[in-house]
């Protein structure tokens, strides 16, 4: 018997079940298992246990003579072939096919498989192209789907491997060889195939079509001439034919880095990695100790099946710890991931080879664009791509479209993204001089964007944060102090307002190390930003060190002293050292008056108001806070939020809930500008809910949600509260817990804890507006 009648155990089981006129549910009932178990066995996603195999043998009426072969077939495709040769061949009539017998299990992809099968059973779908990036599993899915379609094509399902075919004119002859049609006479291959396939129901699976795209027109002609023919194509790019349906195969799901073994195995990538490792280490299992390492592998490889399979194979030669270390920083790790399987084509033996195959299909101009894109991090837009390539946007835009078609890039409508492994491959294709030029262009472009004349919103920086970081690191490596400082100052504000404190402080120290002799004004401004990062983290030693430097620099050069003093006063407020805070802020106030620095004056008054609030001097707190509002720059929302939140707290301490509500409403539009403002706002909102004149159960619940919001954001951003707001938060937590049962408290608190900043703002807005009504 030829390979045309072989198949997997799942394929045979499905044919046998249908021959006995059993549904999956009926077979599951007979075998005392779940319907989902039968479904997974038929899809080759799992193998039956010995106990279940025995029950299936009874349910499928396996004769005593065939039982031994049946049990072997569970794990051996050669035994499947013997089953098909035996008595069952009279019952199960295999459709003629040459589908490769899978030697490994087909992990997950249940939804993808079902979608492809459903598409190809529709009358209006004659041509379906599976596309996706290198190593995504297009071939494996095409084979699995074709197996599930055998019953729909009684005249045959034929797999045509085109990886070795480089000339479009040889595609139809390759199909003829698979169908065992001899070339004869003057007839063209198209005419011969048409004659052979007319009136028949046949599925052709054309694998690796991307290098013979010019043959697509002949495939279309064949489809038009043969009504019963359907074609399933795998290709890095669509064929762009009329009537073509395309299905883009997604990446496998990846786990979070910190997960338990039971959570980890829910991710498709972890399932695949585990299954492939077990092929050569049968006792390998996910444990609490190795789960973080496996998760790191899956995250680093971004859910690309080929990469995961090669990583699993590499564990023959290294430990899991060594694999993670290699993926985290070893040069040329794309080539290090390899398999020892000699029967795989070279392009599938290393991840580097898989990407090189796609790169080799690109035109010279597109390759010229592709390589410099490797210096871009995260996502990027057309303008950035054009800048790093040094080419016209129209030319680059055309190349980006081709790279997207080839799945070397992903496009969301406005921005492109390159997987990390593809980005590193692109970098490896550049000569040192080309890489250096691309990195310099990248830095100059993103530095110019940071130094735009208009005030920068955090939302402007967020999408390209990774690119801005890369540019800043380049400036530091080059020792370009002026560039590092001018880029670092707006980034320091961004890190502070978004709560990227640890990362920001680390980058700030790197900038300061290369700028000791820089222009005083630039260094002073950046020192102030670094100081804010440090005190926001409550790293008071670093904050005071930066503060000492900034005050000394300001005095020596007679510039920016009010700002430097104001920041030092903030440090003392955070420490709870109110005497030194008052002394420093009064000095700041006098300095700001002398130098006519209006905004610095407003901020000093506002902070003196908060200091008076902490000391219980409510009249002075209100007076200073209102004075501060008169002088604050209305274009800097975080300080407006600070003043109004403090005024709301003053009102609450006086028992004036109405005024507190008014100031909370005035603060709310501005709190998005700084994560600290969000934390303080929700602490105050909890106080307003808990101290309303007629405290209802719903008020206490809202207070619990508000406290949960503050706790969740504090934990996720690593941003601590000041001594004043920590005390207020603790008192309110104790008060609210007394009004609720333990279950109510936990439910409401966790509801707030899980909210994003955006969700929390919507909650607060609705709560305050409802109270007004």
C-alpha positions, 0 to 999 in steps of 0.5 A, a space after each residue: 500500500 502506498 502512502 496515499 492510504 496512511 493517516 494519523 490515529 485521529 484520522 483513522 478513528 474519525 473514519 472508523 466512527 463515521 463508518 459505524 454511524 456514530 457521533 462524537 457524543 455517542 462514541 464518548 458515551 460508549 467509551 465513558 469519556 467526554 465528547 471534548 476528549 474524542 474531539 481532541 483525539 480525532 484532531 491529534 491533540 492528545 493520545 488516549 490513555 491505555 485505559 481509554 484505548 481499551 474502552 475505545 476498542 470495545 466501543 469501536 467493535 475492534 476484533 480480537 485479531 486486530 486489538 494488538 495492532 489497534 493499541 500500537 496504532 495509538 502511538 505508531 503511524 505504521 500500525 495505523 497503516 496496517 489497520 487500513 490494510 486489514 479488515 477495516 479497509 472494507 469498512 473505512 474506505 480511505 479517500 485517495 491522498 498523499 497527506 504526510 503522516 504527522 510524526 508529532 502531535 498537533 498542538 491546539 490550533 483547534 479554532 484555526 483548524 475549524 475555521 479553515 475546514 469551515 471555509 473550504 466546505 463553503 461552496 463559494 470558497 474555491 481558493 484559500 490561502 494560509 498566510 503568516 510569518 516564517 515558522 508560524 505553522 502554516 504547513 502543519 495546519 494545512 495538513 491537519 485541515 486537509 485530513 479533516 476534509 477527506 470525506 468532502 473530496 472523494 476523488 482525492 486530497 493531494 499535497 504538493 510540496 513546492 519548497 524545492 520548486 523555484 521556477 513558476 513554470 514548473 508548478 503545474 508539472 509538479 502537481 502532475 507528478 503528485 497526481 501521477 499524470 505523465 506529460 505527453 504530446 503537445 498538450 500544455 500542463 494546464 490542458 492535461 490537468 484540466 482534462 484529468 480533473 474535470 468532473 472530479 471533487 479534488 482538493 490540492 494543497 500547494 505548500 510554500 507558494 511564496 517563491 513561485 507567485 507568478 504561477 498563481 495565474 495558471 492556478 486560477 485558470 485551473 480553478 475556472 476550468 474545474 468546478 469540483 476543484 478546490 485549492 488550499 495554499 500556504 504562502 508567506 504572502 497572498 496570491 492576490 487573485 480574484 476570488 481568493 480567500 486569505 486566512 492569516 494564522 495568528 501567533 500562539 498565545 503566550 503566558 504571563 511571566 509570573 504564573 503557576 504551572 496550572 495557569 501556564 499550561 493554558 497558553 498554547 505556546 507552553 503546551 507546544 513547548 512542553 509536548 516537544 520537550 517530552 519527545 526527548 525527555 519523557 519525564 519533563 514536566 512543568 513545576 513551580 520551580 521551572 514555570 517562570 523559565 518556561 514562561 520566559 522562553 514562551 514570551 521571548 519567542 513570542 508564540 512562534 511555533 517553529 521557534 518554540 520547537 527549535 527551543 525545545 530541541 535545543 534542550 538536548 544540548 543545554 539546560 533550561 536555565 542556559 536556554 533562557 540565558 541565551 535568549 536573553 542576550 547571547 549574540 546570534 541566538 537565532 542560529 543557536 536555536 536548532 534541531 538535530 532532525 536530519 529529515 527537516 529541510 535546512 530552512 526549518 533547522 534553525 530559526 535564522 534559516 527560516 527568516 533567511 528564506 523569507 529575506 531571500 525572496 525580497 527584492 533588492 530595494 525592499 531588502 534595503 528598507 528591511 535592514 535598517 528597520 531593525 533599529 526601530 523598537 516596539 512599533 513605528 510609523 512611516 515617518 520613522 521608517 523613512 528617517 532610519 532608511 534615509 529614503 523617500 516616504 513613498 518608496 519606503 511605504 511601498 516596501 512596508 506594504 510588501 514586508 507586511 504581505 510577507 508577514 515580516 511586519 505587522 500593520 494595525 492601520 497606522 503603525 507597523 511592528 516587527 517581532 523581536 526575533 525578526 528585528 534581531 535578524 534584520 540587524 544581523 544583515 547590516 554591515 557595521 557601517 550601515 548599522 551605525 548610520 541607521 542608529 544615528 539616523 534613528 537617534 536624530 529623528 527621535 531627538 527632534 520629535 522630543 524637542 518639538 516647541 509645543 508641550 509634550 503630552 505623555 500620550 505622544 511619548 507612550 507609543 514610541 517609548 521604546 524608540 525614545 529609550 533606544 535613542 537616549 541610550 545611543 546618545 549616552 554610549 556616544 558620550 553626547 551630553 547635550 543630546 542626552 540631557 535635551 532628550 532626557 528632560 522630557 523623558 524624565 517628566 514622562 517617567 514620573 507622570 506615568 509611574 516608570 520610576 525604577 526604569 526612569 531613575 536608572 536611565 537618569 543616572 546613566 545620563 548624569 554620568 555622561 554629563 558632568 561637564 555639560 552646559 549648566 542650564 541643561 544639567 540643572 533642568 535634568 537634575 530637577 527631573 531626576 530628583 523628582 523620580 527619586 523622591 517619587 520612589 521614596 529613594 530619599 538618599 538619591 533625591 537629596 544627593 541630586 537636590 544638593 547638586 542642583 541647588 549648588 549649580 543654581 546658586 553658582 550660575 544664578 539660574 533656576 534656584 526657586 525650582 531647585 528649592 521647591 523640589 527639596 521642599 517636596 522631599 521633606 514633605 514626603 519624609 514627614 520632616 515638616 519643619 525643614 519642609 516649611 523652612 525650604 518652601 518659604 525660602 523658595 517663596 521669597 526667591 520666586 518673588 524676587 525672580 518673578 517666577 509666577 509658576 514656581 511661586 504658585 507651586 510653592 504656595 500650593 505645597 505650603 498649603 499641603 504642609 499646613 494641611 498635614 499640620 492641621 492648620 486648616 485656615 492657613 491650608 485653604 488660604 495658601 492653596 487658593 493663593 497657589 491656584 491664582 499663580 499656577 500655570 493652567 497648562 500644567 494639569 498635575 499641579 491643578 489636580 494637586 491644589 484641588 485635591 488638597 482643597 477637597 481634603 480641607 473641606 472634608 476635615 471641616 465636614 463640608 462634603 459639598 465643597 469637597 465634591 466641587 473640588 473633586 470634580 475640578 480635580 478629576 479632568 487633570 488627574 490623568 496627567 500624573 499617576 501620583 495625582 490619581 492615587 491621592 484623588 482616589 484616597 480623597 474620593 474614598 473619604 468623601 464617600 465615607 463621610 457623606 451626611 447620610 452614609 448609605 451601604 452603597 457609599 461605603 461600597 464606593 469608598 471600598 472600590 476607591 481604596 482598591 483603585 489606589 492600592 492597585 495602582 500603587 502596587 503596579 506602578 511602585 509609586 508610594 504615597 506621602 506620609 499625609 495621604 498614607 495616614 488618610 488612606 489607613 484611617 479610611 480603610 479602617 472606617 469603611 471596613 467597619 461598615 461592610 461585611 468581610 465579603 462585601 469589603 473584599 469584593 468591592 476592594 478587589 473590584 477597584 484593585 483590578 481597574 485600570 487608570 482609565 476605568 477608574 476615572 470613568 467610575 469616579 466621573 459617574 459617581 460624582 455626576 450621580 451625586 450631583 443629580 
